[in-house]
Amino acid sequence: MRACGVLLPISAIPSNYGIGCFSKEAYGFIDQLVRGGQKYWQILPLGPTGYGDSPYQSFSTFAGNPYFIDLEVFIREGLLQERECHNCDWGGSESYVDYGKIYESRFRLLRLAFSRYHAENDPEYAKFVERNAFWLDDYCLYMAIKDDQGGKGWTEWPEKLKLRDPETIQKAAEELAEELDFYRFQQYWFSKQWCWLKSYANNCGIEIIGDVPIYLALDSADTWANPELFKFDENHMPTVVAGCPPDAFSATGQLWGNPVYNWDYNKSTGYEWWARRMKHCMELYDVVRIDHFRGFDEYYAIPFGDPTAEFGKWEKGPGMDLFRTLNEKVEGLKVIAEDLGYLTKTVIELVKETGYPGMKVLQFAFDASGDSAYLPHKYDKNCVVYTGTHDNETTLGWLRNLSEYDRKLVEAYINCKDQTDEECVWGLIRTAIASVADLAVIPLQDYLCLGNEARMNAPATLGNNWKWRLTKGELTEDVLGRMLALARLYGRL
C-alpha cells in the first residue's frame, strides 16, 4: 500500500526543557502528521547517548535515553515541582540542543524525582523490572559502575570488574544498590511514557519507524555483559573493529571502531541475542530500519589499534541464515534495509531474498554518469524513497552546493529551471512522493525548506551534530496543507 511519512528525531521536537521528549508537543506533532496526510513517523535510535551525543553510539541497544522522559509527567505525579524545572539552565537556544547544559540539569532533576518516588507503591514497576531483567540488570549495573569509575569506559575498569569476576560483580551490585535503582527508575519511566506516545500514534493511524544500528558501541553494557558475541580476545578486548575501506572520498577509509560480531558463536546459539534484540525493537516500533545492511553479507574488519582503515579485510557475514532465523523467532518482524553505498552483487541478492524494501535517496541520484540507480524511473515499488537522510545535507543546502552540471541535471529531471531554490526543493519532494516507491519519507527540514543550519549530522565530524530542533509554530498549517495535497494527489492517503 502506498504511503508517506516524515523523518524527525525525538530530540528535535519542541519542548520547554532544552531537548525534544515525550511531551505534549510530541502528541501535537502526531496530530500534525495526521492533518498532513502522513502514515509514518521515522525517528532515530532511542538509546542513551554519551560523548559526541550520537544516537548511533549508545550505552545500550535495549535501554532508552533519559533525556526523552517528559518532566511534566513528574510534575503531575508530584515527583517534581514546576519551579524546580524552570530554574534549571537548559541552554540559550530553542533551535539547538545544548547537551552539556542538558546533562547537568536533566540528571539533577531525575535524581530529585527518584528520591521522591516510592516503587513499592507502584505494582507496574516490579512487573517492568522482572520482564526486562535479561538486559536491565546488566545495563543498570554497568551504568552504576561507570559512574563510580568516574565515567571511564569498561575497558579501563579494574580487571575483575572488566572481566566480570562473579564475586566482584556481586559486591559492586550490593554497594551500588541505590544507583542501580536510580537507573531502573529511569528506564521504567522511559518505557511507560514511550508506550503512551506510541499507542497514541497507532490509534491515530501513525506507525513508528525505528532505527537499529547494526553495530554497538565498544563502551556499552551489551559488549561488557556479552563479550562472547564479539571478536574479543581473552582480556575482552577487540581483535578487529568495524569500518569502511579507502575509496574516492577517503584515502584512508573510515575507522568506526565498533566491535564486530563473532558470527560463528551467534549462529551456535540460534542467534538468540539477535532474536531478543529484534523482539525488543518490535515492541518499541512498528517497523525497523536496520543501518548498514550490507554488513550482514560482508563486513570490513580492521585490526584493533590500527590508526586508519587501510589494512582491513572483508569477512563473510551471516547472510540469509540470520534473517531466516529471525523471521521464525520474531513475530511480525518488519524491516527496511539500509542498503546505501557501494553494493556488491551478493548484497543486492541478500536484500532481494529477504524481501525487505531497500532505500533510495534522491540526493544520490544526480551524478555525472546520469545513470544512477537512485533515479526514480529505475525504482521497483518495494523500496522506501527519501529526499535525504539524517546523514545528508538538507535538500536546500545540497541544492545550493551542487556543481553547475549536477544542478542542471536536477533542473532537467524535475523540470524546475528558472525556479527558486525553495521551489526546487518542493519539486524534489513531489518527485519522491510521485515515484512508484511504496513508501516515501521526507525529512521535516525539507518540507520547511531549511538550509544546512538545520542539518542533523555531518558524518566524521564532532561538535555540531544531533543538535537541530524544530521551534514552536514553525510547522504551519500551510505546510501541512501542501503535504496533504501531495499525499492525496499521488495516492498515498
SVG drawing of the C-alpha trace seen along z (x, -y; Angstrom):
<svg xmlns="http://www.w3.org/2000/svg" viewBox="-7 -32 55 56">
<polyline fill="none" stroke="black" stroke-width="0.4" points="0.0,0.0 1.4,-3.4 2.1,-5.7 4.2,-8.6 5.9,-9.7 8.2,-12.2 11.7,-11.8 12.1,-13.8 14.2,-12.7 12.6,-12.8 15.3,-15.2 14.2,-17.7 10.6,-18.1 9.9,-21.5 9.7,-21.3 10.2,-23.5 13.3,-21.8 16.1,-22.1 15.5,-18.9 12.6,-17.1 10.9,-14.5 7.7,-12.5 5.8,-15.7 2.6,-17.3 4.4,-18.7 5.2,-15.1 1.5,-14.3 0.8,-17.6 3.3,-16.6 1.4,-13.3 -1.8,-15.3 0.0,-17.4 1.1,-14.2 -2.5,-13.2 -3.5,-16.6 -0.7,-16.4 -1.9,-13.0 1.1,-11.0 1.0,-7.4 4.6,-7.0 6.9,-8.8 10.5,-7.8 12.8,-8.5 16.5,-7.9 17.7,-5.3 16.3,-5.9 19.3,-4.6 21.1,-6.6 24.0,-8.6 27.5,-9.5 30.4,-11.6 29.6,-13.0 25.8,-12.7 25.3,-10.3 22.3,-8.0 24.4,-5.5 26.9,-5.2 24.7,-4.3 25.4,-2.8 22.8,-0.1 20.9,1.3 17.9,2.1 17.8,-0.9 16.1,-4.3 17.5,-7.8 16.6,-9.5 16.7,-12.9 13.4,-11.9 11.4,-11.5 8.8,-14.2 9.4,-16.1 5.8,-17.5 4.6,-14.0 6.8,-14.1 5.3,-17.5 1.8,-16.0 2.8,-12.9 4.2,-15.1 7.8,-14.0 9.0,-17.4 7.8,-21.0 7.4,-23.3 9.7,-25.9 12.5,-23.2 12.3,-22.5 12.1,-26.2 15.0,-27.2 17.4,-24.9 19.7,-26.1 18.6,-24.4 20.8,-26.4 20.1,-29.7 18.5,-28.5 15.2,-27.0 16.7,-25.8 19.6,-23.8 20.3,-21.4 23.0,-22.3 24.0,-18.8 26.3,-20.0 23.6,-22.0 21.0,-19.2 23.2,-16.6 23.7,-18.7 20.1,-19.8 18.4,-16.6 20.2,-14.3 19.9,-16.6 16.1,-16.6 15.9,-12.9 17.7,-12.2 15.4,-14.5 12.3,-12.8 13.8,-9.4 14.3,-10.5 10.6,-11.1 9.4,-8.0 8.1,-5.0 8.5,-2.0 6.8,0.2 3.5,-1.6 3.7,-1.0 2.9,2.6 3.7,1.9 7.3,1.0 8.0,4.5 6.5,6.1 8.7,3.9 11.9,4.9 11.0,8.6 10.0,8.6 13.2,6.8 15.7,8.4 17.6,10.0 19.0,6.7 18.0,4.2 20.2,5.7 23.3,5.6 22.6,2.1 21.9,0.6 25.0,2.3 27.1,1.1 25.9,-2.5 26.3,-2.5 29.9,-1.1 30.7,-3.6 29.6,-6.5 31.6,-5.1 34.7,-4.8 34.4,-8.5 32.8,-7.8 35.5,-5.6 34.7,-3.0 34.6,0.6 37.8,1.5 39.6,-0.8 38.0,0.6 39.9,2.7 40.4,6.1 38.0,8.0 35.2,5.6 36.2,5.5 36.2,9.4 33.1,9.7 34.5,11.8 31.3,13.1 32.4,12.2 33.5,8.7 30.3,8.1 28.1,9.3 29.9,6.9 29.6,4.0 25.8,4.7 25.4,4.6 27.5,1.5 25.8,-0.4 22.3,0.9 20.7,-2.6 22.4,-3.7 21.0,-0.5 17.5,-1.5 18.1,-5.0 18.8,-3.6 15.9,-1.2 13.7,-4.2 14.8,-6.0 14.1,-3.0 10.7,-2.4 9.5,-5.9 11.1,-6.0 9.3,-2.8 6.0,-3.9 6.0,-7.3 7.1,-5.9 4.3,-3.2 1.8,-6.0 3.1,-8.0 3.4,-5.1 -0.1,-3.9 -1.4,-7.4 0.3,-7.4 -1.0,-4.0 -4.6,-5.0 -4.2,-8.0 -3.2,-5.7 0.5,-6.6 3.1,-3.9 6.6,-4.4 9.7,-3.5 12.6,-2.9 16.3,-2.8 18.6,0.1 22.4,-0.4 24.0,2.9 27.0,2.3 27.2,1.5 29.5,-1.0 32.5,0.6 31.7,-1.3 28.3,0.2 26.5,2.5 25.9,5.1 29.6,5.6 30.6,5.7 27.9,8.2 28.2,10.4 31.8,10.4 31.3,13.9 29.1,12.2 32.1,10.3 35.5,10.9 37.3,10.3 40.5,11.8 40.8,13.4 41.1,10.0 37.8,8.9 39.5,6.5 38.6,6.4 40.8,8.2 39.2,6.3 36.8,3.4 34.4,2.1 34.8,-0.5 34.9,-1.1 37.9,-0.7 39.6,-3.5 37.6,-4.9 37.2,-8.0 36.0,-10.0 38.6,-8.9 42.2,-7.8 42.5,-6.0 38.9,-4.7 36.6,-5.1 37.6,-3.7 34.4,-3.4 35.9,-1.5 32.8,0.6 33.4,4.3 32.4,6.8 30.3,9.8 31.6,13.4 29.0,14.7 30.0,18.4 29.2,18.1 26.0,16.2 24.9,18.9 25.7,21.6 23.1,20.1 20.5,19.9 21.1,16.2 19.4,15.9 20.8,12.4 19.7,11.1 16.2,12.5 15.9,10.9 17.2,7.6 14.7,7.6 11.8,8.7 12.5,5.8 12.6,3.5 9.3,4.8 7.8,3.8 9.2,0.3 8.4,-0.3 6.1,0.8 8.9,1.1 12.7,1.1 15.3,-0.4 18.5,1.7 21.5,-0.5 24.4,0.7 22.6,3.7 25.5,4.8 27.4,5.8 25.2,8.9 26.5,10.0 30.2,8.9 31.8,6.7 35.1,4.8 37.3,5.9 40.2,3.6 42.9,4.8 42.3,3.3 44.7,0.5 45.3,-0.5 45.2,-4.3 43.3,-4.1 41.1,-1.7 43.6,-1.0 44.6,2.6 41.3,4.1 39.8,7.0 36.3,8.2 34.9,11.1 31.7,13.1 28.6,12.2 25.7,14.4 23.7,13.7 20.2,15.1 20.7,17.6 20.3,14.9 17.1,13.5 15.5,16.9 16.0,17.5 14.7,14.0 11.6,14.4 10.9,17.7 11.6,16.3 10.3,12.7 6.6,12.4 5.6,9.6 9.1,8.5 9.0,5.6 12.4,4.3 13.7,1.6 17.2,2.5 19.6,-0.5 21.4,0.7 23.0,-2.6 26.6,-3.0 28.6,-0.6 26.6,2.6 28.1,5.9 26.1,8.5 25.8,10.6 24.4,7.7 21.8,7.0 20.9,10.7 20.6,10.7 18.2,7.8 16.2,9.3 16.0,12.7 14.9,11.2 12.1,9.4 12.8,6.3 12.4,2.9 15.7,1.1 16.3,-2.6 16.5,-5.2 17.9,-8.7 17.3,-11.4 20.4,-13.4 22.4,-10.4 20.6,-10.3 22.1,-13.1 25.7,-12.3 27.9,-12.9 27.0,-9.5 23.3,-10.4 22.7,-6.7 22.3,-6.4 20.3,-3.6 18.7,-6.2 16.9,-7.9 13.2,-7.4 12.4,-5.9 14.6,-3.0 12.8,-2.1 11.0,1.1 8.0,0.4 9.3,2.4 11.5,-0.4 11.5,-3.5 12.4,-6.8 13.9,-9.8 15.0,-13.2 17.8,-12.8 18.6,-11.1 19.8,-12.3 23.4,-12.0 22.8,-14.2 22.7,-17.9 19.2,-19.3 17.9,-19.3 18.1,-23.1 21.7,-23.0 22.5,-20.3 21.0,-22.2 23.0,-25.3 26.2,-23.3 25.7,-21.4 28.1,-21.8 26.6,-23.7 26.4,-20.4 24.6,-18.5 22.3,-21.4 21.3,-21.4 20.6,-17.6 18.3,-18.1 16.5,-21.0 16.0,-19.0 14.8,-15.9 12.2,-17.6 11.5,-20.5 12.4,-23.3 14.6,-25.5 14.4,-29.2 12.6,-28.4 13.8,-29.4 15.8,-27.0 12.7,-26.5 10.5,-25.7 13.2,-23.1 13.1,-21.6 9.3,-21.1 9.9,-19.7 12.2,-17.1 9.7,-16.3 7.0,-15.9 9.3,-13.6 9.8,-11.3 6.1,-11.2 5.1,-10.7 7.5,-7.8 6.5,-4.1 8.1,-3.5 5.7,-2.0 6.8,-4.4 8.1,-8.0 9.8,-9.5 10.8,-13.2 12.9,-14.8 10.9,-17.6 13.7,-20.1 12.9,-19.6 9.2,-20.3 10.2,-23.5 12.9,-24.3 15.6,-24.8 19.3,-25.1 22.3,-23.4 21.8,-25.2 19.2,-22.5 21.4,-19.6 21.2,-16.8 24.6,-15.1 27.7,-15.5 29.5,-12.1 33.1,-12.0 32.7,-15.4 32.2,-16.3 30.7,-19.2 27.7,-20.4 25.7,-17.2 22.4,-16.0 21.5,-19.5 18.9,-21.0 15.4,-21.4 12.0,-22.4 10.7,-25.5 7.1,-26.0 4.9,-27.2 7.5,-26.5 5.5,-23.7 2.5,-25.7 -1.0,-24.7 0.0,-25.9 2.9,-23.4 0.7,-20.6 -1.9,-21.5 0.8,-21.1 1.9,-17.8 -1.7,-16.6 -2.3,-17.7 0.7,-15.8 -0.2,-12.7 -3.7,-12.8 -2.6,-13.6 -0.2,-10.7 -2.4,-8.1 -0.6,-7.9 -3.5,-8.7"/>
</svg>
